[in-house]
Amino acid sequence: KADADLKIQGGQKIAFLGDSITLHGASKPNGFVRLTLLGLRANGLNITSIPAGVSGNKSTQMLQRLDRDVLEKKPEWVVLSCGVNDVWHGQRGVSLEDYTKNMTQIVDKCYAAGTKVMILTATPIGEDLHNEDNQRLAAYNDALRRLAAEKGCLLADLDRSLREAIAAAQARPGAKGFQFTTDGVHMNPLGNRIMAVGVLHGFGFDAEQMRLAQAKWDSEPDSCDVTPRYRISFAQYEQLMEIARKRGKSLEELVNESLANAVDSLITSDKAAGATSETPKD
């Protein structure tokens, strides 16, 4: 539904300018760009996306290609995500001084073209929040917060949101491995969801609008991969191929069907176990 408090209107175009996090955010079904668009559309806002994420990009490259990849396409909005590679690339990165200059030029050029800007703070580099990269990244994010305030940009403080989520997850008993990323940097479905929530809040979503967005996300089929690295032996592969042949299915169909049944069974049994454990005893 349309809302006077929203900063964005139906029919507008958003360019998502960033690095590989943004690239994957637009190309993957559970990416934050895709989730943002689903959330907007769930609230009656038909928005066109201009994907402008390039893997490995730093502020220098984004400034260089801003006109070609973004401004020439005349979006009403730019969602700007930059900073991870400027820090993560170390000696090949971009100094804080140059980064601040580059980001300021990007914002100024957008405003000069009549395009509004939402700045995303850079997300953590590794889920170890106290590592050297994240200590350096803090100053870059502080520069973004100051820039947003000085220029009147919308700000989605994803760094803060993810830090809070990571700290809470790591404090839970039994937490293992990455909780919100696939490799410490690139988002898994939960990390993408936090990013999309931040962007939608930045555009002015209220609680009801966010509820509609999240309901749409929850019901979206085939949006989350769970077994990209699963491997089996040759013997198992041959056995599965034979089972698939007997059932008139492809190997992919057989495995996907079996996995879907296993997921449903796991969720059902966990709910049953939880209900049993919560039943008061005489």
C-alpha positions as a LaTeX table, in Angstrom:
\begin{tabular}{lrrr}
\hline
Residue & $x$ (\AA) & $y$ (\AA) & $z$ (\AA) \\
\hline
Lys1 & 0.00 & 0.00 & 0.00 \\
Ala2 & 1.13 & 3.56 & $-0.64$ \\
Asp3 & 2.10 & 5.56 & 2.44 \\
Ala4 & 2.86 & 9.25 & 2.79 \\
Asp5 & 5.79 & 8.43 & 5.08 \\
Leu6 & 7.54 & 6.30 & 2.46 \\
Lys7 & 10.51 & 7.88 & 0.73 \\
Ile8 & 9.94 & 5.85 & $-2.44$ \\
Gln9 & 7.01 & 5.69 & $-4.82$ \\
Gly10 & 5.66 & 3.04 & $-7.16$ \\
Gly11 & 6.99 & 3.23 & $-10.69$ \\
Gln12 & 10.40 & 4.49 & $-9.65$ \\
Lys13 & 13.76 & 2.92 & $-10.47$ \\
Ile14 & 16.43 & 1.96 & $-7.95$ \\
Ala15 & 20.04 & 1.37 & $-8.96$ \\
Phe16 & 21.92 & $-0.92$ & $-6.59$ \\
Leu17 & 25.58 & 0.12 & $-6.84$ \\
Gly18 & 28.10 & $-2.09$ & $-5.08$ \\
Asp19 & 30.55 & $-4.98$ & $-5.10$ \\
Ser20 & 30.04 & $-8.77$ & $-5.10$ \\
Ile21 & 27.65 & $-8.60$ & $-2.14$ \\
Thr22 & 25.37 & $-6.45$ & $-4.29$ \\
Leu23 & 26.05 & $-8.55$ & $-7.38$ \\
His24 & 24.96 & $-11.70$ & $-5.55$ \\
Gly25 & 22.17 & $-9.73$ & $-3.90$ \\
Ala26 & 20.61 & $-9.24$ & $-7.30$ \\
Ser27 & 21.44 & $-12.59$ & $-8.92$ \\
Lys28 & 20.49 & $-15.03$ & $-6.14$ \\
Pro29 & 16.84 & $-15.76$ & $-5.30$ \\
Asn30 & 17.52 & $-14.97$ & $-1.63$ \\
Gly31 & 19.77 & $-11.97$ & $-2.32$ \\
Phe32 & 19.05 & $-8.71$ & $-0.50$ \\
Val33 & 18.25 & $-6.85$ & $-3.73$ \\
Arg34 & 15.68 & $-9.48$ & $-4.71$ \\
Leu35 & 14.22 & $-9.47$ & $-1.19$ \\
Thr36 & 14.01 & $-5.69$ & $-1.18$ \\
Leu37 & 12.05 & $-5.72$ & $-4.44$ \\
Leu38 & 9.75 & $-8.49$ & $-3.17$ \\
Gly39 & 9.11 & $-6.49$ & $-0.01$ \\
Leu40 & 8.27 & $-3.35$ & $-1.97$ \\
Arg41 & 5.97 & $-5.23$ & $-4.32$ \\
Ala42 & 4.24 & $-6.97$ & $-1.41$ \\
Asn43 & 3.21 & $-3.47$ & $-0.36$ \\
Gly44 & 1.90 & $-2.46$ & $-3.77$ \\
Leu45 & 5.03 & $-0.67$ & $-4.99$ \\
Asn46 & 6.10 & $-1.77$ & $-8.45$ \\
Ile47 & 9.78 & $-0.85$ & $-8.52$ \\
Thr48 & 12.30 & $-1.39$ & $-11.34$ \\
Ser49 & 15.80 & $-2.49$ & $-10.33$ \\
Ile50 & 19.02 & $-1.46$ & $-12.05$ \\
Pro51 & 21.66 & $-4.03$ & $-10.93$ \\
Ala52 & 25.09 & $-2.40$ & $-10.74$ \\
Gly53 & 27.15 & $-4.69$ & $-8.52$ \\
Val54 & 30.59 & $-5.76$ & $-9.73$ \\
Ser55 & 32.72 & $-8.31$ & $-7.89$ \\
Gly56 & 35.89 & $-6.91$ & $-6.34$ \\
Asn57 & 34.91 & $-3.29$ & $-6.82$ \\
Lys58 & 36.17 & $-0.58$ & $-4.50$ \\
Ser59 & 35.08 & 3.04 & $-4.26$ \\
Thr60 & 37.53 & 3.99 & $-7.03$ \\
Gln61 & 35.95 & 1.67 & $-9.59$ \\
Met62 & 32.41 & 2.58 & $-8.56$ \\
Leu63 & 33.14 & 6.26 & $-9.08$ \\
Gln64 & 34.65 & 5.54 & $-12.50$ \\
Arg65 & 31.62 & 3.62 & $-13.76$ \\
Leu66 & 28.92 & 5.65 & $-12.00$ \\
Asp67 & 27.78 & 7.53 & $-15.12$ \\
Arg68 & 27.74 & 4.49 & $-17.43$ \\
Asp69 & 26.23 & 1.92 & $-15.09$ \\
Val70 & 23.89 & 4.12 & $-13.07$ \\
Leu71 & 23.24 & 7.76 & $-13.92$ \\
Glu72 & 22.76 & 7.31 & $-17.68$ \\
Lys73 & 19.84 & 4.99 & $-16.81$ \\
Lys74 & 18.18 & 7.82 & $-14.85$ \\
Pro75 & 17.13 & 6.09 & $-11.62$ \\
Glu76 & 15.24 & 8.01 & $-8.98$ \\
Trp77 & 17.31 & 6.28 & $-6.30$ \\
Val78 & 20.77 & 4.80 & $-5.82$ \\
Val79 & 21.36 & 2.32 & $-3.02$ \\
Leu80 & 25.11 & 2.60 & $-2.46$ \\
Ser81 & 27.04 & $-0.24$ & $-0.83$ \\
Cys82 & 30.83 & 0.18 & $-0.73$ \\
Gly83 & 33.68 & $-0.27$ & 1.70 \\
Val84 & 34.36 & $-3.96$ & 2.25 \\
Asn85 & 36.95 & $-4.29$ & $-0.53$ \\
Asp86 & 38.46 & $-0.88$ & 0.23 \\
Val87 & 39.53 & $-2.35$ & 3.58 \\
Trp88 & 39.68 & $-6.10$ & 2.90 \\
His89 & 42.14 & $-5.76$ & $-0.01$ \\
Gly90 & 44.81 & $-4.41$ & 2.32 \\
Gln91 & 47.66 & $-2.82$ & 0.38 \\
Arg92 & 45.53 & $-2.96$ & $-2.79$ \\
Gly93 & 42.67 & $-1.26$ & $-1.01$ \\
Val94 & 41.75 & 2.40 & $-0.69$ \\
Ser95 & 42.90 & 4.67 & 2.14 \\
Leu96 & 40.28 & 6.20 & 4.41 \\
Glu97 & 41.04 & 9.67 & 3.04 \\
Asp98 & 40.63 & 8.60 & $-0.60$ \\
Tyr99 & 37.60 & 6.48 & 0.23 \\
Thr100 & 35.87 & 9.46 & 1.83 \\
Lys101 & 36.64 & 11.62 & $-1.21$ \\
Asn102 & 35.39 & 8.95 & $-3.62$ \\
Met103 & 32.15 & 8.38 & $-1.73$ \\
Thr104 & 31.53 & 12.12 & $-1.47$ \\
Gln105 & 32.00 & 12.50 & $-5.22$ \\
Ile106 & 29.60 & 9.64 & $-5.90$ \\
Val107 & 26.92 & 11.26 & $-3.74$ \\
Asp108 & 27.50 & 14.71 & $-5.23$ \\
Lys109 & 27.29 & 13.37 & $-8.80$ \\
Cys110 & 24.06 & 11.53 & $-7.98$ \\
Tyr111 & 22.46 & 14.66 & $-6.52$ \\
Ala112 & 23.63 & 16.73 & $-9.49$ \\
Ala113 & 21.83 & 14.26 & $-11.76$ \\
Gly114 & 18.63 & 14.47 & $-9.70$ \\
Thr115 & 19.09 & 11.02 & $-8.16$ \\
Lys116 & 18.53 & 10.47 & $-4.45$ \\
Val117 & 20.91 & 8.31 & $-2.41$ \\
Met118 & 20.62 & 5.70 & 0.31 \\
Ile119 & 23.99 & 4.80 & 1.85 \\
Leu120 & 24.50 & 1.33 & 3.33 \\
Thr121 & 27.23 & 1.03 & 5.91 \\
Ala122 & 29.74 & $-1.66$ & 4.98 \\
Thr123 & 29.00 & $-5.08$ & 6.46 \\
Pro124 & 31.53 & $-6.91$ & 8.69 \\
Ile125 & 34.57 & $-8.62$ & 7.17 \\
Gly126 & 34.45 & $-12.02$ & 8.82 \\
Glu127 & 32.13 & $-12.89$ & 11.68 \\
Asp128 & 34.94 & $-12.27$ & 14.14 \\
Leu129 & 33.81 & $-8.78$ & 15.04 \\
His130 & 37.10 & $-7.86$ & 16.71 \\
Asn131 & 39.51 & $-8.85$ & 13.96 \\
Glu132 & 41.91 & $-6.34$ & 12.42 \\
Asp133 & 39.83 & $-5.77$ & 9.29 \\
Asn134 & 36.72 & $-4.92$ & 11.28 \\
Gln135 & 38.68 & $-2.59$ & 13.53 \\
Arg136 & 39.83 & $-0.70$ & 10.41 \\
Leu137 & 36.38 & $-0.85$ & 8.85 \\
Ala138 & 34.87 & 1.03 & 11.79 \\
Ala139 & 36.46 & 4.31 & 10.68 \\
Tyr140 & 35.15 & 3.85 & 7.13 \\
Asn141 & 31.64 & 3.32 & 8.44 \\
Asp142 & 31.92 & 6.36 & 10.67 \\
Ala143 & 32.85 & 8.34 & 7.55 \\
Leu144 & 29.70 & 7.04 & 5.81 \\
Arg145 & 27.51 & 8.05 & 8.74 \\
Arg146 & 28.96 & 11.55 & 8.66 \\
Leu147 & 28.57 & 11.76 & 4.88 \\
Ala148 & 24.91 & 10.72 & 5.06 \\
Ala149 & 24.23 & 13.33 & 7.73 \\
Glu150 & 26.07 & 16.09 & 5.86 \\
Lys151 & 24.46 & 15.39 & 2.49 \\
Gly152 & 20.99 & 14.42 & 3.67 \\
Cys153 & 21.20 & 10.85 & 2.36 \\
Leu154 & 19.07 & 8.06 & 3.72 \\
Leu155 & 21.17 & 5.70 & 5.83 \\
Ala156 & 20.74 & 1.97 & 6.40 \\
Asp157 & 23.21 & 1.05 & 9.14 \\
Leu158 & 23.71 & $-2.58$ & 8.13 \\
Asp159 & 27.04 & $-2.78$ & 9.96 \\
Arg160 & 25.28 & $-2.15$ & 13.25 \\
Ser161 & 22.40 & $-4.52$ & 12.48 \\
Leu162 & 24.70 & $-7.38$ & 11.48 \\
Arg163 & 27.05 & $-6.82$ & 14.40 \\
Glu164 & 24.13 & $-7.08$ & 16.81 \\
Ala165 & 22.80 & $-10.20$ & 15.07 \\
Ile166 & 26.21 & $-11.90$ & 14.97 \\
Ala167 & 26.91 & $-11.16$ & 18.64 \\
Ala168 & 23.49 & $-12.51$ & 19.66 \\
Ala169 & 23.91 & $-15.66$ & 17.54 \\
Gln170 & 27.39 & $-16.38$ & 18.87 \\
Ala171 & 26.08 & $-16.11$ & 22.43 \\
Arg172 & 23.56 & $-18.89$ & 21.88 \\
Pro173 & 24.60 & $-22.38$ & 23.05 \\
Gly174 & 25.53 & $-24.73$ & 20.22 \\
Ala175 & 26.18 & $-22.06$ & 17.59 \\
Lys176 & 28.77 & $-23.32$ & 15.07 \\
Gly177 & 30.24 & $-21.89$ & 11.90 \\
Phe178 & 29.09 & $-18.82$ & 10.03 \\
Gln179 & 25.64 & $-17.65$ & 11.03 \\
Phe180 & 24.87 & $-14.92$ & 8.49 \\
Thr181 & 27.44 & $-15.38$ & 5.71 \\
Thr182 & 28.66 & $-18.21$ & 3.51 \\
Asp183 & 32.34 & $-17.36$ & 3.94 \\
Gly184 & 32.52 & $-14.57$ & 6.50 \\
Val185 & 31.77 & $-11.82$ & 3.95 \\
His186 & 29.12 & $-12.84$ & 1.40 \\
Met187 & 25.61 & $-13.18$ & 2.78 \\
Asn188 & 23.66 & $-16.36$ & 3.34 \\
Pro189 & 19.82 & $-16.11$ & 3.28 \\
Leu190 & 19.68 & $-14.82$ & 6.87 \\
Gly191 & 22.31 & $-12.16$ & 6.21 \\
Asn192 & 20.53 & $-11.08$ & 3.04 \\
Arg193 & 17.33 & $-10.81$ & 5.00 \\
Ile194 & 18.93 & $-8.48$ & 7.55 \\
Met195 & 20.24 & $-6.33$ & 4.70 \\
Ala196 & 16.83 & $-6.13$ & 3.02 \\
Val197 & 15.16 & $-5.24$ & 6.31 \\
Gly198 & 17.65 & $-2.40$ & 6.72 \\
Val199 & 16.98 & $-1.07$ & 3.23 \\
Leu200 & 13.20 & $-1.21$ & 3.65 \\
His201 & 13.39 & 0.48 & 7.04 \\
Gly202 & 15.57 & 3.10 & 5.38 \\
Phe203 & 12.81 & 3.77 & 2.85 \\
Gly204 & 10.37 & 4.25 & 5.75 \\
Phe205 & 8.63 & 0.90 & 6.15 \\
Asp206 & 6.50 & 0.66 & 9.28 \\
Ala207 & 5.76 & $-2.53$ & 11.24 \\
Glu208 & 2.77 & $-3.55$ & 9.11 \\
Gln209 & 4.59 & $-2.99$ & 5.85 \\
Met210 & 7.53 & $-5.02$ & 7.15 \\
Arg211 & 5.16 & $-7.80$ & 8.21 \\
Leu212 & 3.79 & $-8.00$ & 4.66 \\
Ala213 & 7.33 & $-8.07$ & 3.26 \\
Gln214 & 8.47 & $-10.84$ & 5.58 \\
Ala215 & 5.34 & $-12.88$ & 4.91 \\
Lys216 & 6.18 & $-12.69$ & 1.21 \\
Trp217 & 9.77 & $-13.78$ & 1.87 \\
Asp218 & 8.66 & $-16.70$ & 4.04 \\
Ser219 & 6.31 & $-18.02$ & 1.37 \\
Glu220 & 8.65 & $-17.59$ & $-1.61$ \\
Pro221 & 9.44 & $-21.11$ & $-2.93$ \\
Asp222 & 12.87 & $-22.37$ & $-3.99$ \\
Ser223 & 14.68 & $-19.31$ & $-2.65$ \\
Cys224 & 17.29 & $-20.89$ & $-0.35$ \\
Asp225 & 20.01 & $-23.40$ & $-1.26$ \\
Val226 & 21.05 & $-25.72$ & 1.57 \\
Thr227 & 23.34 & $-28.35$ & $-0.02$ \\
Pro228 & 25.73 & $-26.67$ & $-2.47$ \\
Arg229 & 28.76 & $-28.60$ & $-1.18$ \\
Tyr230 & 27.33 & $-32.06$ & $-0.51$ \\
Arg231 & 29.44 & $-34.86$ & $-1.99$ \\
Ile232 & 28.94 & $-38.62$ & $-2.24$ \\
Ser233 & 31.00 & $-41.60$ & $-3.38$ \\
Phe234 & 30.94 & $-43.16$ & $-6.86$ \\
Ala235 & 29.17 & $-46.22$ & $-5.47$ \\
Gln236 & 26.45 & $-44.07$ & $-3.91$ \\
Tyr237 & 26.13 & $-42.08$ & $-7.12$ \\
Glu238 & 25.63 & $-45.22$ & $-9.20$ \\
Gln239 & 23.08 & $-46.55$ & $-6.70$ \\
Leu240 & 21.12 & $-43.29$ & $-6.77$ \\
Met241 & 21.18 & $-43.26$ & $-10.57$ \\
Glu242 & 19.67 & $-46.76$ & $-10.58$ \\
Ile243 & 16.97 & $-45.76$ & $-8.07$ \\
Ala244 & 16.15 & $-42.72$ & $-10.18$ \\
Arg245 & 15.89 & $-44.89$ & $-13.30$ \\
Lys246 & 13.51 & $-47.32$ & $-11.57$ \\
Arg247 & 11.31 & $-44.40$ & $-10.46$ \\
Gly248 & 11.37 & $-42.68$ & $-13.83$ \\
Lys249 & 13.08 & $-39.58$ & $-12.46$ \\
Ser250 & 16.27 & $-37.69$ & $-13.09$ \\
Leu251 & 18.93 & $-37.82$ & $-10.39$ \\
Glu252 & 18.26 & $-34.16$ & $-9.59$ \\
Glu253 & 14.52 & $-34.78$ & $-9.24$ \\
Leu254 & 15.13 & $-37.77$ & $-6.98$ \\
Val255 & 17.54 & $-35.93$ & $-4.67$ \\
Asn256 & 15.42 & $-32.78$ & $-4.50$ \\
Glu257 & 12.30 & $-34.79$ & $-3.70$ \\
Ser258 & 14.10 & $-36.77$ & $-1.00$ \\
Leu259 & 15.60 & $-33.60$ & 0.49 \\
Ala260 & 12.19 & $-31.89$ & 0.57 \\
Asn261 & 10.70 & $-34.89$ & 2.38 \\
Ala262 & 13.63 & $-34.94$ & 4.82 \\
Val263 & 13.25 & $-31.22$ & 5.56 \\
Asp264 & 9.52 & $-31.56$ & 6.19 \\
Ser265 & 10.14 & $-34.57$ & 8.44 \\
Leu266 & 12.86 & $-32.78$ & 10.38 \\
Ile267 & 10.68 & $-29.70$ & 11.00 \\
Thr268 & 7.68 & $-31.83$ & 11.98 \\
Ser269 & 9.66 & $-33.99$ & 14.40 \\
Asp270 & 11.31 & $-30.95$ & 15.99 \\
Lys271 & 7.90 & $-29.32$ & 16.53 \\
Ala272 & 6.60 & $-32.56$ & 18.07 \\
Ala273 & 9.62 & $-32.83$ & 20.36 \\
Gly274 & 9.18 & $-29.21$ & 21.41 \\
Ala275 & 5.52 & $-29.70$ & 22.18 \\
Thr276 & 6.31 & $-32.79$ & 24.25 \\
Ser277 & 9.02 & $-31.03$ & 26.24 \\
Glu278 & 6.67 & $-28.10$ & 26.98 \\
Thr279 & 3.79 & $-30.30$ & 28.20 \\
Pro280 & 3.46 & $-29.84$ & 31.99 \\
Lys281 & 3.87 & $-32.96$ & 34.01 \\
Asp282 & 1.63 & $-33.95$ & 36.93 \\
\hline
\end{tabular}
